[in-house]
Amino acid sequence: MNNNQKAQYNISDFVLKKYPDLVELLKASQSIEHDEKLYWFKALETMDEDQVGSLRQILEEEVKQLQEVDNNYNQQAQEKIDTAASEISEKEKKEQEKIRKNKEMQSKEKDQEKQDELLSLLNDL
C-alpha cells in the first residue's frame, strides 16, 4: 500500500502489518462506505481474534458472492452472445441457400433458353 492510500484511510502500522489481507478486503469492499472503512481500520487495533475472524469471514463471503454474481452475469451474457451468433449464422445460411437457389434457377433458365434455341435451329433445318 502506498503512502497516499495509507493516509487516505489513516491505517496504523500495527493493522497494516498484522492484517494485510483484511486491509485489502476492506479497501476493496463495495458494500462498505469510506467512513465505515475508516471505522473498521481503527477498530481492528482493539478487536479480539474472534471478532477479526468474523470480519474476515464476512468480507470473504462478500468477495465470493460478488464473484458468483459476476460469473452468472458473464455466463448469461455469453449465452446471449452465442444465441445471437447462432441466429445470425442461421440467417446467413438461409441467405446463402436463397442465393444458391437463385443462381441454380438462373442457370436452369439459361439452359432452357439454349435448348429452345437449339430446337428452333433444328426445326428450321
Residue frames as qw, qx, qy, qz and C-alpha x, y, z in Angstrom:
[[0.000, 0.892, 0.452, 0.000, 0.00, 0.00, 0.00],
 [0.423, 0.433, -0.042, 0.795, 1.43, 3.36, -0.92],
 [0.201, -0.184, -0.461, 0.845, 1.60, 6.30, 1.49],
 [0.308, -0.101, -0.205, -0.923, -1.29, 8.06, -0.24],
 [0.643, -0.295, -0.617, -0.345, -3.61, 5.12, 0.39],
 [0.502, -0.238, -0.654, 0.514, -2.33, 4.79, 3.95],
 [0.022, -0.092, -0.229, 0.969, -3.07, 8.46, 4.56],
 [0.422, -0.199, -0.442, -0.766, -6.45, 8.23, 2.81],
 [0.726, -0.378, -0.532, -0.218, -7.62, 5.59, 5.28],
 [0.245, -0.700, 0.453, -0.495, -5.38, 6.55, 8.23],
 [0.955, -0.124, -0.266, -0.051, -4.38, 2.92, 8.82],
 [0.468, -0.772, 0.430, -0.029, -1.96, 2.25, 11.65],
 [0.310, 0.553, -0.770, -0.066, 1.28, 0.38, 11.01],
 [0.389, -0.148, 0.840, -0.347, 0.10, -2.23, 13.53],
 [0.730, 0.389, 0.392, -0.404, -3.00, -3.00, 11.44],
 [0.563, 0.683, -0.378, -0.272, -1.05, -2.93, 8.18],
 [0.133, 0.491, -0.858, 0.067, 1.46, -5.47, 9.48],
 [0.366, -0.049, 0.851, -0.373, -0.90, -7.73, 11.40],
 [0.551, 0.465, 0.648, -0.245, -3.87, -7.80, 8.97],
 [0.012, -0.364, 0.484, 0.796, -2.66, -7.05, 5.43],
 [0.006, 0.265, 0.890, 0.371, -5.31, -9.35, 3.96],
 [0.033, -0.712, -0.647, 0.271, -8.10, -7.60, 5.87],
 [0.058, -0.595, 0.076, 0.798, -6.79, -4.20, 4.84],
 [0.034, 0.120, -0.695, -0.709, -7.09, -5.24, 1.18],
 [0.058, -0.457, -0.879, -0.121, -10.51, -6.82, 1.69],
 [0.052, -0.722, -0.448, 0.525, -11.81, -3.70, 3.43],
 [0.021, -0.478, 0.289, 0.829, -10.41, -1.39, 0.78],
 [0.077, 0.007, -0.798, -0.598, -11.95, -3.47, -1.99],
 [0.124, 0.446, 0.840, -0.284, -15.35, -3.87, -0.32],
 [0.048, -0.320, -0.471, -0.820, -18.18, -2.48, -2.40],
 [0.427, -0.642, -0.600, -0.212, -20.72, -2.64, 0.40],
 [0.514, -0.612, -0.300, 0.520, -18.81, -0.54, 2.94],
 [0.190, 0.953, 0.093, 0.218, -18.70, 3.24, 2.62],
 [0.474, 0.545, -0.366, 0.588, -15.47, 5.17, 3.09],
 [0.331, -0.615, 0.344, -0.628, -16.42, 6.38, 6.59],
 [0.934, -0.263, 0.085, -0.224, -17.25, 2.82, 7.65],
 [0.849, 0.303, -0.268, 0.339, -13.91, 1.63, 6.32],
 [0.116, 0.635, -0.410, 0.645, -12.20, 4.25, 8.46],
 [0.694, -0.479, 0.244, -0.479, -14.12, 2.91, 11.45],
 [0.999, -0.035, -0.029, -0.011, -13.07, -0.70, 10.76],
 [0.632, 0.489, -0.362, 0.480, -9.42, 0.19, 10.20],
 [0.159, -0.592, 0.436, -0.659, -9.42, 1.91, 13.61],
 [0.833, -0.319, 0.160, -0.422, -11.45, -0.87, 15.27],
 [0.901, 0.227, -0.355, 0.106, -9.02, -3.55, 14.08],
 [0.217, 0.571, -0.565, 0.555, -6.49, -2.19, 16.56],
 [0.347, -0.304, 0.612, -0.642, -8.61, -3.33, 19.52],
 [0.860, 0.019, -0.173, -0.480, -10.63, -6.25, 18.16],
 [0.598, -0.366, 0.711, -0.057, -10.04, -9.74, 19.53],
 [0.076, -0.244, 0.862, 0.437, -9.24, -12.67, 17.21],
 [0.280, 0.438, 0.851, -0.073, -12.85, -13.94, 17.13],
 [0.262, 0.811, 0.234, -0.468, -14.09, -10.53, 16.02],
 [0.051, 0.613, -0.562, -0.554, -11.32, -10.27, 13.43],
 [0.215, 0.008, 0.949, 0.229, -12.20, -13.76, 12.21],
 [0.322, 0.632, 0.663, -0.238, -15.87, -12.80, 11.87],
 [0.208, 0.810, -0.093, -0.540, -14.98, -9.65, 9.95],
 [0.070, -0.414, 0.782, 0.460, -12.67, -11.63, 7.68],
 [0.295, 0.263, 0.917, 0.050, -15.40, -14.22, 7.08],
 [0.319, 0.763, 0.410, -0.384, -17.95, -11.52, 6.19],
 [0.154, 0.763, -0.339, -0.529, -15.58, -9.79, 3.78],
 [0.145, -0.236, 0.898, 0.343, -14.51, -13.06, 2.14],
 [0.349, 0.464, 0.807, -0.109, -18.18, -14.03, 1.73],
 [0.292, 0.810, 0.102, -0.499, -18.82, -10.68, 0.04],
 [0.043, 0.568, -0.659, -0.491, -15.98, -11.35, -2.40],
 [0.248, 0.057, 0.958, 0.131, -17.32, -14.86, -3.06],
 [0.361, 0.640, 0.620, -0.276, -20.86, -13.60, -3.68],
 [0.238, 0.796, -0.159, -0.533, -19.66, -10.83, -5.99],
 [0.061, -0.377, 0.830, 0.406, -17.63, -13.37, -7.95],
 [0.316, 0.313, 0.896, -0.022, -20.70, -15.61, -8.25],
 [0.340, 0.779, 0.313, -0.424, -22.77, -12.67, -9.48],
 [0.124, 0.699, -0.479, -0.516, -20.06, -11.77, -11.99],
 [0.188, -0.144, 0.938, 0.254, -19.77, -15.38, -13.14],
 [0.366, 0.520, 0.752, -0.171, -23.55, -15.69, -13.56],
 [0.288, 0.822, 0.042, -0.489, -23.70, -12.40, -15.43],
 [0.028, 0.570, -0.678, -0.463, -20.82, -13.42, -17.69],
 [0.282, 0.087, 0.948, 0.117, -22.39, -16.81, -18.31],
 [0.377, 0.679, 0.567, -0.274, -25.75, -15.27, -19.20],
 [0.201, 0.802, -0.225, -0.515, -24.08, -12.69, -21.41],
 [0.097, -0.366, 0.842, 0.384, -22.11, -15.42, -23.19],
 [0.358, 0.338, 0.869, -0.037, -25.28, -17.46, -23.69],
 [0.354, 0.804, 0.275, -0.392, -27.00, -14.43, -25.24],
 [0.083, 0.694, -0.524, -0.486, -24.00, -13.82, -27.47],
 [0.232, -0.115, 0.938, 0.230, -23.96, -17.47, -28.52],
 [0.398, 0.557, 0.704, -0.192, -27.70, -17.41, -29.23],
 [0.292, 0.840, -0.012, -0.457, -27.40, -14.22, -31.27],
 [0.029, -0.544, 0.724, 0.422, -24.42, -15.63, -33.16],
 [0.335, 0.139, 0.928, 0.081, -26.36, -18.82, -33.85],
 [0.399, 0.722, 0.479, -0.300, -29.35, -16.82, -35.11],
 [0.187, 0.799, -0.320, -0.474, -27.10, -14.73, -37.33],
 [0.175, -0.318, 0.881, 0.304, -25.41, -17.86, -38.59],
 [0.406, 0.390, 0.823, -0.072, -28.79, -19.44, -39.34],
 [0.360, 0.826, 0.180, -0.393, -29.91, -16.30, -41.20],
 [0.048, 0.675, -0.588, -0.444, -26.67, -16.32, -43.18],
 [0.315, -0.031, 0.933, 0.172, -27.19, -19.98, -44.06],
 [0.426, 0.626, 0.623, -0.194, -30.73, -19.24, -45.25],
 [0.242, 0.855, -0.122, -0.442, -29.49, -16.25, -47.26],
 [0.099, -0.483, 0.784, 0.377, -26.73, -18.34, -48.84],
 [0.389, 0.236, 0.890, 0.035, -29.26, -21.07, -49.65],
 [0.389, 0.783, 0.351, -0.335, -31.54, -18.47, -51.25],
 [0.124, 0.769, -0.436, -0.451, -28.63, -17.10, -53.34],
 [0.245, -0.226, 0.908, 0.253, -27.66, -20.63, -54.37],
 [0.433, 0.474, 0.760, -0.098, -31.24, -21.44, -55.41],
 [0.323, 0.847, 0.063, -0.418, -31.47, -18.19, -57.38],
 [0.012, 0.618, -0.668, -0.415, -28.24, -19.00, -59.22],
 [0.340, 0.044, 0.934, 0.101, -29.46, -22.51, -59.85],
 [0.435, 0.674, 0.536, -0.264, -32.75, -21.17, -61.20],
 [0.233, 0.829, -0.235, -0.451, -30.93, -18.69, -63.44],
 [0.142, -0.402, 0.846, 0.322, -28.68, -21.47, -64.70],
 [0.412, 0.312, 0.856, -0.026, -31.71, -23.66, -65.46],
 [0.389, 0.802, 0.257, -0.373, -33.38, -20.78, -67.27],
 [0.111, 0.721, -0.524, -0.440, -30.26, -20.21, -69.40],
 [0.268, -0.131, 0.935, 0.194, -30.05, -23.93, -70.14],
 [0.442, 0.548, 0.685, -0.188, -33.71, -23.93, -71.14],
 [0.306, 0.837, -0.063, -0.449, -33.15, -20.90, -73.39],
 [0.029, -0.531, 0.757, 0.379, -30.22, -22.67, -75.06],
 [0.364, 0.154, 0.918, 0.035, -32.29, -25.81, -75.51],
 [0.425, 0.723, 0.438, -0.324, -35.13, -23.79, -77.02],
 [0.174, 0.791, -0.353, -0.469, -32.69, -22.02, -79.28],
 [0.150, -0.312, 0.893, 0.289, -31.16, -25.28, -80.46],
 [0.412, 0.389, 0.818, -0.101, -34.59, -26.82, -81.02],
 [0.362, 0.812, 0.143, -0.435, -35.60, -23.77, -83.00],
 [0.077, 0.654, -0.616, -0.433, -32.47, -24.09, -85.16],
 [0.264, -0.047, 0.953, 0.140, -33.12, -27.79, -85.70],
 [0.431, 0.593, 0.629, -0.260, -36.72, -27.10, -86.67],
 [0.281, 0.815, -0.136, -0.488, -35.55, -24.50, -89.15],
 [0.131, -0.432, 0.802, 0.391, -33.39, -27.06, -90.93]]
